[in-house]
Amino acid sequence: MAIPLFDIHAPLRPLRDRLLEATARTLDGGAFILGPEVRAFEREFADYLGVKHVVGVANGTDALTIALRAMGVGPGDDVIVPSFTFYASAEAIPHAGATPVFCDVDPETFCITPETVKSVMTPRTKAVIAVHLFGNVAPVAEIEALGVPVLEDAAQAAGSRGPHGRPGALGRAATFSFFPSKNLGCLGDGGAIATSDDEVAEMAEILRFHGSRDRATWEYVGYNSRLDEMQAAYLRVLLPELDSWSDGRVRAAGHYDAAGLGELVELPSPTEGARPAWHLYVIRSPHVDAIADALSRAQIGNKIYYRPPLHRHRAMLPYADGVELPVTDELALRHLAIAFNPRLSEADAAEVTQAVAGALSAQGTAATSRG
Protein backbone atom coordinates (compact mmCIF):
# COMPACT_ATOMS: atom_id res chain seq x y z
CA MET A 1 0.00 0.00 0.00
CA ALA A 2 1.28 3.48 -0.88
CA ILE A 3 2.41 5.70 2.00
CA PRO A 4 2.04 9.40 1.11
CA LEU A 5 4.45 12.14 2.07
CA PHE A 6 1.48 14.01 3.58
CA ASP A 7 -1.99 12.75 4.44
CA ILE A 8 -4.23 15.78 4.79
CA HIS A 9 -7.43 13.79 4.27
CA ALA A 10 -7.40 11.30 7.17
CA PRO A 11 -7.37 13.89 9.98
CA LEU A 12 -10.27 15.79 8.35
CA ARG A 13 -12.64 12.86 7.84
CA PRO A 14 -13.86 12.71 11.46
CA LEU A 15 -14.42 16.49 11.36
CA ARG A 16 -16.47 16.59 8.17
CA ASP A 17 -19.82 17.28 9.88
CA ARG A 18 -18.34 20.03 12.03
CA LEU A 19 -16.69 21.63 9.01
CA LEU A 20 -20.01 21.58 7.17
CA GLU A 21 -21.68 23.15 10.19
CA ALA A 22 -19.06 25.90 10.15
CA THR A 23 -19.75 26.46 6.47
CA ALA A 24 -23.48 26.75 7.06
CA ARG A 25 -23.00 29.04 10.07
CA THR A 26 -20.84 31.41 8.04
CA LEU A 27 -23.18 31.39 5.08
CA ASP A 28 -26.17 32.06 7.28
CA GLY A 29 -24.36 34.83 9.13
CA GLY A 30 -23.72 36.75 5.92
CA ALA A 31 -20.47 38.37 7.10
CA PHE A 32 -17.65 37.24 4.84
CA ILE A 33 -14.82 39.75 5.39
CA LEU A 34 -13.25 40.34 8.84
CA GLY A 35 -16.39 39.15 10.57
CA PRO A 36 -17.12 37.28 13.80
CA GLU A 37 -15.34 34.07 12.75
CA VAL A 38 -12.06 35.89 12.13
CA ARG A 39 -12.34 37.79 15.42
CA ALA A 40 -13.13 34.60 17.34
CA PHE A 41 -10.29 32.65 15.75
CA GLU A 42 -7.83 35.45 16.43
CA ARG A 43 -8.78 35.36 20.14
CA GLU A 44 -8.68 31.57 20.33
CA PHE A 45 -5.33 31.25 18.58
CA ALA A 46 -3.84 34.03 20.72
CA ASP A 47 -4.96 32.15 23.84
CA TYR A 48 -3.48 28.91 22.49
CA LEU A 49 -0.11 30.51 21.76
CA GLY A 50 -0.01 32.60 24.92
CA VAL A 51 0.17 36.02 23.23
CA LYS A 52 -1.98 39.15 23.44
CA HIS A 53 -2.80 39.52 19.77
CA VAL A 54 -3.30 37.52 16.59
CA VAL A 55 -3.96 39.34 13.30
CA GLY A 56 -5.35 37.17 10.52
CA VAL A 57 -4.04 37.82 7.00
CA ALA A 58 -4.39 36.21 3.59
CA ASN A 59 -1.35 33.91 3.68
CA GLY A 60 1.95 33.24 5.38
CA THR A 61 4.01 35.28 2.93
CA ASP A 62 1.92 38.41 3.47
CA ALA A 63 2.21 37.75 7.20
CA LEU A 64 6.00 37.99 7.00
CA THR A 65 6.03 41.22 4.97
CA ILE A 66 3.37 42.92 7.07
CA ALA A 67 5.01 41.82 10.32
CA LEU A 68 8.38 43.18 9.22
CA ARG A 69 6.86 46.54 8.35
CA ALA A 70 4.88 46.57 11.60
CA MET A 71 8.19 46.04 13.43
CA GLY A 72 9.59 49.14 11.75
CA VAL A 73 11.67 47.44 9.04
CA GLY A 74 12.07 49.45 5.86
CA PRO A 75 14.48 50.80 3.22
CA GLY A 76 18.10 50.85 4.31
CA ASP A 77 17.64 48.05 6.82
CA ASP A 78 19.16 44.57 6.81
CA VAL A 79 17.20 41.52 7.90
CA ILE A 80 19.08 38.31 8.67
CA VAL A 81 17.46 35.13 7.39
CA PRO A 82 18.61 31.55 6.86
CA SER A 83 19.10 30.33 3.31
CA PHE A 84 17.96 26.80 4.17
CA THR A 85 14.23 27.53 4.23
CA PHE A 86 11.24 28.11 1.95
CA TYR A 87 11.58 31.04 -0.46
CA ALA A 88 8.93 33.16 1.27
CA SER A 89 11.14 33.64 4.33
CA ALA A 90 13.54 35.73 2.24
CA GLU A 91 11.09 36.95 -0.43
CA ALA A 92 9.17 38.95 2.18
CA ILE A 93 12.20 41.08 3.06
CA PRO A 94 12.56 43.05 -0.21
CA HIS A 95 8.76 43.50 -0.21
CA ALA A 96 9.24 45.32 3.10
CA GLY A 97 11.91 47.51 1.45
CA ALA A 98 14.82 45.89 3.28
CA THR A 99 17.78 43.74 2.26
CA PRO A 100 18.04 40.02 3.10
CA VAL A 101 21.32 38.95 4.67
CA PHE A 102 21.76 35.19 4.55
CA CYS A 103 23.17 33.20 7.46
CA ASP A 104 24.09 29.56 8.00
CA VAL A 105 22.31 27.06 10.23
CA ASP A 106 23.19 24.41 12.78
CA PRO A 107 23.95 21.11 10.98
CA GLU A 108 21.98 19.02 13.48
CA THR A 109 18.85 21.13 14.10
CA PHE A 110 18.58 22.97 10.73
CA CYS A 111 17.91 26.19 12.71
CA ILE A 112 19.86 29.42 12.96
CA THR A 113 21.92 30.00 16.09
CA PRO A 114 23.28 33.06 17.91
CA GLU A 115 26.67 32.27 16.39
CA THR A 116 25.44 32.10 12.78
CA VAL A 117 23.44 35.30 13.27
CA LYS A 118 26.29 37.21 14.94
CA SER A 119 28.66 36.30 12.13
CA VAL A 120 26.63 38.29 9.59
CA MET A 121 25.29 41.17 11.70
CA THR A 122 25.88 44.67 10.36
CA PRO A 123 25.22 48.16 11.71
CA ARG A 124 22.09 48.11 9.52
CA THR A 125 20.64 44.89 11.01
CA LYS A 126 17.06 45.73 12.05
CA ALA A 127 15.63 42.24 12.61
CA VAL A 128 16.29 38.52 12.39
CA ILE A 129 13.85 36.02 10.89
CA ALA A 130 14.21 32.84 12.94
CA VAL A 131 12.67 29.96 11.02
CA HIS A 132 11.39 27.07 13.12
CA LEU A 133 12.31 24.75 10.29
CA PHE A 134 10.45 21.47 9.85
CA GLY A 135 8.80 22.09 13.24
CA ASN A 136 12.00 22.36 15.26
CA VAL A 137 12.28 25.33 17.64
CA ALA A 138 14.95 27.94 16.96
CA PRO A 139 16.73 29.48 19.99
CA VAL A 140 14.89 32.79 19.86
CA ALA A 141 15.76 34.07 23.34
CA GLU A 142 19.47 33.50 22.77
CA ILE A 143 19.33 35.33 19.45
CA GLU A 144 17.41 38.28 20.91
CA ALA A 145 20.14 38.50 23.57
CA LEU A 146 22.36 39.81 20.76
CA GLY A 147 20.26 42.98 20.88
CA VAL A 148 18.18 42.55 17.73
CA PRO A 149 14.44 41.80 17.58
CA VAL A 150 13.36 38.42 16.23
CA LEU A 151 10.47 37.70 13.90
CA GLU A 152 9.62 34.02 14.14
CA ASP A 153 8.68 32.25 10.93
CA ALA A 154 6.54 29.61 12.64
CA ALA A 155 4.78 28.41 9.50
CA GLN A 156 5.98 24.83 10.03
CA ALA A 157 5.89 24.76 13.83
CA ALA A 158 2.28 25.06 15.00
CA GLY A 159 1.92 22.65 17.91
CA SER A 160 5.62 22.49 18.76
CA ARG A 161 6.91 23.46 22.18
CA GLY A 162 10.18 25.04 23.20
CA PRO A 163 11.83 25.48 26.58
CA HIS A 164 10.39 29.01 26.84
CA GLY A 165 6.94 28.42 25.34
CA ARG A 166 5.30 27.76 22.02
CA PRO A 167 6.67 29.00 18.71
CA GLY A 168 4.68 32.13 18.02
CA ALA A 169 5.19 33.53 21.51
CA LEU A 170 8.98 33.66 21.69
CA GLY A 171 10.03 36.75 19.70
CA ARG A 172 8.70 40.25 19.17
CA ALA A 173 6.30 38.85 16.60
CA ALA A 174 5.67 35.63 14.72
CA THR A 175 4.01 34.55 11.52
CA PHE A 176 2.01 31.48 10.54
CA SER A 177 0.84 29.95 7.30
CA PHE A 178 -2.36 27.92 7.25
CA PHE A 179 -1.61 26.30 3.89
CA PRO A 180 -3.52 22.98 3.87
CA SER A 181 -0.46 20.78 4.39
CA LYS A 182 0.72 22.66 7.50
CA ASN A 183 0.35 21.25 11.02
CA LEU A 184 -2.60 23.62 11.39
CA GLY A 185 -3.91 24.10 7.88
CA CYS A 186 -7.15 25.54 6.59
CA LEU A 187 -9.00 24.53 3.41
CA GLY A 188 -7.35 27.16 1.25
CA ASP A 189 -4.92 30.00 1.89
CA GLY A 190 -4.58 31.77 5.20
CA GLY A 191 -2.02 33.27 7.53
CA ALA A 192 -1.59 35.13 10.81
CA ILE A 193 0.71 37.41 12.77
CA ALA A 194 1.07 36.76 16.51
CA THR A 195 2.51 39.26 18.98
CA SER A 196 2.21 40.63 22.49
CA ASP A 197 3.45 44.03 21.28
CA ASP A 198 0.45 46.38 21.08
CA GLU A 199 2.12 48.67 18.54
CA VAL A 200 3.07 45.81 16.22
CA ALA A 201 -0.47 44.41 16.39
CA GLU A 202 -2.04 47.80 15.68
CA MET A 203 0.19 48.46 12.69
CA ALA A 204 -0.41 44.95 11.33
CA GLU A 205 -4.17 45.52 11.48
CA ILE A 206 -3.78 48.82 9.65
CA LEU A 207 -1.51 47.42 6.95
CA ARG A 208 -3.69 44.37 6.23
CA PHE A 209 -6.54 46.73 5.23
CA HIS A 210 -4.89 49.06 2.73
CA GLY A 211 -3.10 51.11 5.42
CA SER A 212 -6.33 52.37 6.98
CA ARG A 213 -7.62 52.41 10.55
CA ASP A 214 -11.20 53.34 9.70
CA ARG A 215 -11.54 52.06 6.11
CA ALA A 216 -12.10 55.64 4.95
CA THR A 217 -8.77 57.44 5.42
CA TRP A 218 -5.42 56.13 4.21
CA GLU A 219 -2.32 56.64 6.33
CA TYR A 220 0.04 54.09 4.72
CA VAL A 221 0.49 52.18 1.50
CA GLY A 222 -0.78 48.89 2.80
CA TYR A 223 -2.13 45.59 1.50
CA ASN A 224 -5.41 43.89 0.77
CA SER A 225 -4.54 40.87 2.92
CA ARG A 226 -7.24 39.50 5.17
CA LEU A 227 -7.90 36.05 6.57
CA ASP A 228 -11.06 34.84 4.87
CA GLU A 229 -14.10 34.50 7.14
CA MET A 230 -14.87 30.97 5.91
CA GLN A 231 -11.29 29.84 6.46
CA ALA A 232 -11.37 31.28 9.97
CA ALA A 233 -14.53 29.25 10.65
CA TYR A 234 -12.71 26.10 9.52
CA LEU A 235 -9.67 26.95 11.63
CA ARG A 236 -11.89 27.24 14.69
CA VAL A 237 -12.90 23.61 14.12
CA LEU A 238 -9.33 22.46 13.54
CA LEU A 239 -7.47 24.37 16.28
CA PRO A 240 -8.82 22.20 19.15
CA GLU A 241 -7.38 19.15 17.36
CA LEU A 242 -3.87 20.60 17.02
CA ASP A 243 -2.43 19.23 20.24
CA SER A 244 -3.65 15.69 19.56
CA TRP A 245 -2.24 15.88 16.03
CA SER A 246 1.04 17.17 17.48
CA ASP A 247 1.14 14.23 19.87
CA GLY A 248 0.62 11.97 16.86
CA ARG A 249 3.58 13.56 15.10
CA VAL A 250 5.77 12.94 18.14
CA ARG A 251 4.63 9.29 18.21
CA ALA A 252 5.31 8.93 14.49
CA ALA A 253 8.88 10.11 15.02
CA GLY A 254 9.18 7.53 17.79
CA HIS A 255 8.00 4.79 15.41
CA TYR A 256 10.87 5.60 13.06
CA ASP A 257 13.34 5.52 15.93
CA ALA A 258 11.99 2.17 17.16
CA ALA A 259 12.14 0.74 13.64
CA GLY A 260 15.90 1.31 13.58
CA LEU A 261 15.94 4.05 10.95
CA GLY A 262 18.56 5.91 12.97
CA GLU A 263 20.98 3.03 12.43
CA LEU A 264 20.86 3.72 8.68
CA VAL A 265 20.60 7.50 8.40
CA GLU A 266 20.75 10.56 10.63
CA LEU A 267 17.38 11.41 12.18
CA PRO A 268 16.09 14.89 13.01
CA SER A 269 17.60 16.41 16.18
CA PRO A 270 15.40 18.58 18.42
CA THR A 271 16.95 21.78 19.70
CA GLU A 272 17.75 21.69 23.41
CA GLY A 273 14.59 21.52 25.51
CA ALA A 274 12.26 21.39 22.50
CA ARG A 275 9.39 19.00 21.77
CA PRO A 276 8.90 19.47 18.02
CA ALA A 277 5.64 18.60 16.34
CA TRP A 278 7.56 17.73 13.20
CA HIS A 279 5.95 19.23 10.10
CA LEU A 280 8.37 17.30 7.91
CA TYR A 281 10.50 14.39 9.05
CA VAL A 282 13.83 15.02 7.38
CA ILE A 283 16.62 12.46 7.38
CA ARG A 284 20.24 13.06 6.40
CA SER A 285 22.53 10.77 4.42
CA PRO A 286 25.20 11.02 1.73
CA HIS A 287 22.95 8.72 -0.30
CA VAL A 288 19.63 10.56 -0.28
CA ASP A 289 19.21 10.42 -4.05
CA ALA A 290 19.42 6.62 -4.05
CA ILE A 291 17.09 6.48 -1.05
CA ALA A 292 14.61 8.81 -2.73
CA ASP A 293 14.60 6.65 -5.85
CA ALA A 294 13.99 3.49 -3.83
CA LEU A 295 11.18 5.07 -1.82
CA SER A 296 9.49 6.36 -4.95
CA ARG A 297 9.63 2.93 -6.57
CA ALA A 298 8.02 1.51 -3.41
CA GLN A 299 5.26 4.18 -3.62
CA ILE A 300 6.48 5.84 -0.44
CA GLY A 301 6.25 9.61 -0.40
CA ASN A 302 9.46 11.61 -0.18
CA LYS A 303 10.79 14.97 -1.28
CA ILE A 304 14.04 16.91 -1.33
CA TYR A 305 13.40 20.48 -0.20
CA TYR A 306 15.50 23.62 -0.63
CA ARG A 307 17.97 22.27 -3.18
CA PRO A 308 19.53 24.58 -4.15
CA PRO A 309 19.27 26.79 -1.06
CA LEU A 310 17.92 30.30 -1.39
CA HIS A 311 21.20 32.17 -1.77
CA ARG A 312 21.85 30.21 -4.98
CA HIS A 313 18.54 31.03 -6.69
CA ARG A 314 18.56 33.67 -9.42
CA ALA A 315 16.13 36.01 -7.65
CA MET A 316 18.35 36.16 -4.57
CA LEU A 317 21.74 36.44 -6.27
CA PRO A 318 21.79 40.27 -5.95
CA TYR A 319 21.74 39.79 -2.17
CA ALA A 320 24.18 36.88 -2.05
CA ASP A 321 27.37 38.15 -3.67
CA GLY A 322 30.28 36.49 -1.91
CA VAL A 323 28.02 34.60 0.52
CA GLU A 324 29.48 31.29 1.70
CA LEU A 325 27.24 28.99 3.74
CA PRO A 326 28.99 25.62 3.91
CA VAL A 327 26.56 23.92 6.29
CA THR A 328 23.57 25.03 4.24
CA ASP A 329 25.16 23.80 1.01
CA GLU A 330 25.94 20.43 2.60
CA LEU A 331 22.46 20.01 4.07
CA ALA A 332 20.92 20.79 0.70
CA LEU A 333 22.75 17.77 -0.73
CA ARG A 334 22.17 15.36 2.18
CA HIS A 335 18.57 15.80 3.32
CA LEU A 336 15.33 14.04 2.41
CA ALA A 337 11.81 14.41 3.80
CA ILE A 338 10.13 11.03 4.17
CA ALA A 339 6.51 9.95 4.64
CA PHE A 340 5.14 11.47 7.83
CA ASN A 341 1.78 12.31 9.39
CA PRO A 342 0.07 12.15 12.80
CA ARG A 343 -1.36 8.71 12.03
CA LEU A 344 1.80 7.05 10.71
CA SER A 345 1.79 3.54 12.16
CA GLU A 346 4.56 1.28 13.42
CA ALA A 347 4.02 -0.86 10.34
CA ASP A 348 4.38 2.19 8.07
CA ALA A 349 7.63 3.18 9.78
CA ALA A 350 8.95 -0.36 9.46
CA GLU A 351 8.10 -0.43 5.74
CA VAL A 352 9.87 2.87 5.10
CA THR A 353 12.90 1.73 7.10
CA GLN A 354 13.06 -1.51 5.14
CA ALA A 355 13.00 0.41 1.87
CA VAL A 356 15.82 2.66 3.07
CA ALA A 357 17.87 -0.35 4.14
CA GLY A 358 17.32 -1.95 0.74
CA ALA A 359 18.47 1.19 -1.06
CA LEU A 360 21.68 1.36 0.94
CA SER A 361 22.34 -2.36 0.68
CA ALA A 362 21.96 -2.23 -3.10
CA GLN A 363 24.83 0.24 -3.19
CA GLY A 364 26.94 -1.63 -0.68
CA THR A 365 26.80 1.40 1.57
CA ALA A 366 24.80 0.09 4.55
CA ALA A 367 27.83 -0.03 6.81
CA THR A 368 28.85 3.57 6.11
CA SER A 369 25.48 5.16 5.37
CA ARG A 370 25.76 7.61 8.25
CA GLY A 371 29.29 8.69 7.38
C-alpha atoms as one frame of an Amber mdcrd trajectory, in Angstrom:
protein
   0.000   0.000   0.000   1.279   3.484  -0.876   2.410   5.698   2.002   2.036
   9.402   1.107   4.455  12.143   2.066   1.485  14.005   3.576  -1.987  12.745
   4.443  -4.228  15.783   4.788  -7.429  13.785   4.273  -7.398  11.303   7.165
  -7.371  13.892   9.976 -10.268  15.791   8.352 -12.641  12.860   7.844 -13.859
  12.712  11.462 -14.417  16.487  11.358 -16.471  16.592   8.172 -19.823  17.284
   9.877 -18.336  20.030  12.034 -16.690  21.634   9.008 -20.008  21.580   7.166
 -21.684  23.146  10.190 -19.058  25.895  10.150 -19.753  26.460   6.467 -23.477
  26.752   7.064 -22.997  29.038  10.070 -20.841  31.408   8.043 -23.181  31.388
   5.077 -26.172  32.060   7.276 -24.356  34.831   9.130 -23.722  36.752   5.921
 -20.474  38.373   7.103 -17.647  37.243   4.840 -14.817  39.746   5.391 -13.252
  40.340   8.840 -16.395  39.152  10.571 -17.124  37.278  13.801 -15.343  34.067
  12.749 -12.064  35.894  12.131 -12.336  37.788  15.421 -13.132  34.600  17.336
 -10.294  32.647  15.750  -7.833  35.453  16.433  -8.779  35.359  20.141  -8.680
  31.570  20.334  -5.334  31.249  18.580  -3.839  34.025  20.717  -4.957  32.152
  23.841  -3.485  28.911  22.485  -0.106  30.510  21.760  -0.014  32.604  24.924
   0.167  36.025  23.230  -1.984  39.153  23.437  -2.796  39.522  19.766  -3.296
  37.523  16.589  -3.958  39.339  13.305  -5.346  37.166  10.518  -4.038  37.815
   7.002  -4.392  36.213   3.589  -1.347  33.911   3.682   1.946  33.243   5.381
   4.009  35.281   2.926   1.922  38.411   3.473   2.208  37.749   7.203   6.000
  37.994   6.997   6.031  41.217   4.969   3.369  42.922   7.072   5.012  41.817
  10.322   8.380  43.182   9.216   6.856  46.543   8.351   4.876  46.567  11.597
   8.186  46.041  13.434   9.591  49.144  11.745  11.666  47.445   9.044  12.070
  49.445   5.855  14.478  50.796   3.224  18.100  50.855   4.311  17.641  48.045
   6.823  19.160  44.569   6.808  17.197  41.518   7.903  19.080  38.310   8.673
  17.463  35.133   7.387  18.614  31.549   6.855  19.105  30.334   3.305  17.959
  26.805   4.167  14.228  27.534   4.230  11.241  28.112   1.952  11.576  31.038
  -0.457   8.931  33.164   1.266  11.137  33.637   4.333  13.537  35.727   2.239
  11.091  36.945  -0.426   9.171  38.950   2.176  12.196  41.080   3.065  12.560
  43.054  -0.207   8.765  43.501  -0.214   9.242  45.322   3.099  11.906  47.509
   1.454  14.824  45.887   3.276  17.779  43.737   2.260  18.044  40.021   3.095
  21.323  38.947   4.670  21.764  35.191   4.553  23.170  33.202   7.456  24.087
  29.563   8.000  22.311  27.056  10.234  23.191  24.408  12.780  23.954  21.110
  10.977  21.976  19.022  13.483  18.845  21.129  14.105  18.576  22.966  10.732
  17.911  26.190  12.707  19.861  29.424  12.956  21.918  30.001  16.093  23.276
  33.063  17.915  26.668  32.271  16.389  25.438  32.103  12.784  23.444  35.300
  13.273  26.285  37.211  14.942  28.665  36.305  12.132  26.629  38.295   9.588
  25.289  41.174  11.697  25.879  44.666  10.361  25.216  48.163  11.714  22.091
  48.111   9.524  20.642  44.890  11.014  17.063  45.726  12.049  15.633  42.241
  12.607  16.290  38.520  12.390  13.853  36.019  10.894  14.213  32.841  12.940
  12.668  29.963  11.017  11.386  27.074  13.124  12.310  24.752  10.287  10.449
  21.473   9.849   8.795  22.086  13.242  11.998  22.357  15.263  12.280  25.332
  17.637  14.955  27.942  16.955  16.732  29.480  19.991  14.888  32.791  19.861
  15.765  34.067  23.343  19.469  33.495  22.767  19.325  35.329  19.448  17.406
  38.283  20.915  20.139  38.505  23.573  22.356  39.806  20.763  20.261  42.983
  20.884  18.182  42.554  17.730  14.441  41.798  17.576  13.357  38.416  16.235
  10.474  37.702  13.901   9.618  34.016  14.142   8.685  32.253  10.930   6.540
  29.615  12.642   4.780  28.413   9.497   5.982  24.835  10.031   5.886  24.765
  13.832   2.278  25.061  14.997   1.919  22.649  17.905   5.623  22.489  18.759
   6.907  23.464  22.184  10.183  25.042  23.201  11.834  25.482  26.579  10.390
  29.014  26.837   6.938  28.424  25.341   5.299  27.757  22.024   6.668  28.998
  18.713   4.676  32.128  18.016   5.192  33.532  21.513   8.983  33.657  21.689
  10.030  36.750  19.695   8.705  40.246  19.172   6.304  38.848  16.600   5.668
  35.627  14.716   4.008  34.546  11.523   2.014  31.476  10.544   0.837  29.950
   7.298  -2.356  27.918   7.246  -1.612  26.298   3.888  -3.517  22.983   3.865
  -0.456  20.781   4.385   0.718  22.658   7.497   0.353  21.255  11.018  -2.601
  23.623  11.389  -3.912  24.096   7.877  -7.150  25.541   6.587  -9.000  24.534
   3.413  -7.347  27.158   1.254  -4.919  30.001   1.886  -4.580  31.766   5.204
  -2.021  33.273   7.531  -1.593  35.128  10.807   0.709  37.414  12.775   1.069
  36.761  16.506   2.510  39.257  18.978   2.211  40.629  22.487   3.453  44.032
  21.284   0.449  46.379  21.080   2.118  48.673  18.538   3.069  45.813  16.221
  -0.468  44.411  16.386  -2.042  47.796  15.685   0.192  48.458  12.691  -0.408
  44.948  11.328  -4.171  45.519  11.483  -3.781  48.820   9.647  -1.506  47.421
   6.953  -3.685  44.375   6.233  -6.538  46.727   5.233  -4.893  49.062   2.728
  -3.104  51.108   5.418  -6.327  52.374   6.982  -7.618  52.408  10.554 -11.198
  53.337   9.705 -11.539  52.058   6.105 -12.096  55.635   4.952  -8.765  57.438
   5.422  -5.420  56.130   4.211  -2.317  56.638   6.326   0.035  54.091   4.720
   0.492  52.183   1.500  -0.779  48.885   2.796  -2.129  45.593   1.496  -5.407
  43.894   0.765  -4.538  40.874   2.916  -7.237  39.497   5.168  -7.895  36.053
   6.566 -11.064  34.837   4.869 -14.096  34.496   7.136 -14.871  30.972   5.908
 -11.286  29.838   6.457 -11.374  31.278   9.971 -14.529  29.253  10.651 -12.711
  26.098   9.525  -9.668  26.947  11.628 -11.890  27.238  14.695 -12.898  23.609
  14.122  -9.327  22.456  13.544  -7.470  24.371  16.277  -8.819  22.204  19.152
  -7.382  19.152  17.357  -3.875  20.595  17.015  -2.425  19.232  20.239  -3.655
  15.689  19.561  -2.244  15.882  16.030   1.036  17.170  17.480   1.138  14.227
  19.874   0.618  11.972  16.861   3.581  13.558  15.101   5.767  12.942  18.142
   4.626   9.294  18.210   5.311   8.932  14.493   8.885  10.107  15.016   9.178
   7.528  17.786   8.004   4.793  15.413  10.874   5.595  13.055  13.343   5.516
  15.931  11.985   2.171  17.164  12.136   0.740  13.639  15.901   1.314  13.583
  15.939   4.050  10.949  18.562   5.910  12.969  20.978   3.031  12.426  20.861
   3.716   8.678  20.600   7.500   8.399  20.746  10.562  10.632  17.379  11.411
  12.182  16.089  14.892  13.014  17.596  16.410  16.177  15.401  18.581  18.419
  16.951  21.778  19.698  17.751  21.687  23.412  14.594  21.517  25.513  12.256
  21.392  22.497   9.389  19.005  21.766   8.901  19.472  18.024   5.636  18.603
  16.343   7.562  17.732  13.201   5.953  19.229  10.104   8.371  17.300   7.909
  10.503  14.390   9.053  13.834  15.024   7.380  16.618  12.458   7.376  20.241
  13.056   6.402  22.525  10.770   4.419  25.200  11.024   1.729  22.954   8.717
  -0.304  19.629  10.556  -0.275  19.209  10.418  -4.050  19.421   6.622  -4.048
  17.093   6.480  -1.049  14.606   8.812  -2.730  14.602   6.652  -5.851  13.991
   3.488  -3.834  11.181   5.074  -1.822   9.488   6.363  -4.950   9.634   2.931
  -6.565   8.023   1.513  -3.411   5.260   4.175  -3.618   6.475   5.838  -0.440
   6.249   9.610  -0.400   9.462  11.610  -0.184  10.786  14.974  -1.278  14.042
  16.908  -1.331  13.403  20.480  -0.202  15.502  23.620  -0.629  17.966  22.268
  -3.183  19.531  24.576  -4.149  19.273  26.792  -1.060  17.918  30.301  -1.394
  21.195  32.167  -1.774  21.846  30.212  -4.982  18.535  31.033  -6.689  18.561
  33.671  -9.418  16.126  36.010  -7.655  18.353  36.163  -4.570  21.742  36.445
  -6.274  21.792  40.270  -5.955  21.743  39.788  -2.168  24.179  36.880  -2.050
  27.373  38.152  -3.674  30.285  36.493  -1.906  28.023  34.599   0.524  29.481
  31.292   1.700  27.240  28.993   3.743  28.990  25.623   3.913  26.563  23.921
   6.292  23.572  25.026   4.242  25.155  23.796   1.007  25.941  20.434   2.603
  22.457  20.006   4.067  20.920  20.787   0.704  22.746  17.768  -0.730  22.168
  15.361   2.177  18.566  15.804   3.317  15.330  14.038   2.412  11.805  14.405
   3.796  10.128  11.027   4.171   6.511   9.950   4.641   5.135  11.469   7.827
   1.779  12.307   9.386   0.071  12.155  12.804  -1.359   8.711  12.026   1.796
   7.055  10.714   1.793   3.538  12.159   4.558   1.282  13.423   4.017  -0.862
  10.342   4.380   2.187   8.071   7.628   3.176   9.776   8.955  -0.357   9.456
   8.100  -0.434   5.745   9.868   2.870   5.099  12.903   1.733   7.099  13.064
  -1.514   5.143  13.004   0.406   1.866  15.817   2.660   3.075  17.866  -0.351
   4.139  17.323  -1.949   0.743  18.468   1.186  -1.063  21.681   1.361   0.944
  22.338  -2.360   0.684  21.961  -2.234  -3.095  24.829   0.237  -3.187  26.936
  -1.630  -0.683  26.800   1.398   1.575  24.805   0.094   4.549  27.830  -0.033
   6.814  28.846   3.568   6.108  25.485   5.156   5.368  25.756   7.609   8.252
  29.287   8.694   7.378
